[in-house]
Amino acid sequence: MQRLCQVAVEHECSRVEWTTDQDNPLPEAFYEQLGMPKNQEKICYRLEGDDLRRMAP
């Protein structure tokens, strides 16, 4: 994680974001242990499979 953040800063990124499934508490606990705040303002949308192909005629 430290190296990832170093690369982000070196490339002038404004943030690094992670996602995890709501029913998987281990990553959530890991990120919180590192002191990463949870972003309650974001909602994730995903296209995959047939839905993805339908959007790319």
Secondary structure, 3 states (H helix, E strand, C coil): CHHHHHHHHHCCCCCCCCCCCCCCHHHHHHHHHCCCCCCCCCCCCCCCHHHHHHHCC
